[in-house]
Amino acid sequence: MAAALLAWRVSHPRWLAAFALVWGAFLPWFGLTQGRLLVGPLHWIVALTHLLVGGVAIAVGIRLAGALERQPGALTVSSLAGSRT
């Protein structure tokens, strides 16, 4: 979530930052409720979905990191804390 907020502030692909915020809010809910979804022999579908959801989260994190890395001076202390002069 922190990377998504930082990307929203300093990078160009705001759609990616917005998606990361929504996905980051969805992940804890899904992780906590997955044990109650499709209990029984069909629970493998939930396990596979959990694996895919985690993979998407990793891919989004990698894309956000790349977008932040390409921004000149985006990860300086002054850009994170704001101007204190």
C-alpha positions, 0 to 999 in steps of 0.5 A, a space after each residue: 500500500 505504501 508503494 502504491 501511495 508513493 507511486 500515486 504521488 510521483 509516477 505517471 501510471 496512476 491507473 497502476 497505483 489505483 489498481 494496487 490500492 484496490 488490490 491491496 485492500 482486497 488481499 487481506 479480506 480474501 486471505 482471511 475469508 478463503 478458509 470459508 469459501 467452497 469448503 470441501 472437495 472444491 476448495 482446491 479452486 479457492 487455493 488456486 485462486 489464492 495463488 493467482 491473487 498472490 501472483 498478481 500482487 507480486 507482478 503489480 509490486 514489481 511494476 510499481 517498483 519499476 515505475 518508481 525507479 524510472 522517476 528521476 529523484 523520486 525516492 529521495 528523502 525530500 520527495 518523501 517528507 516534503 519540503 521542510 525549509 
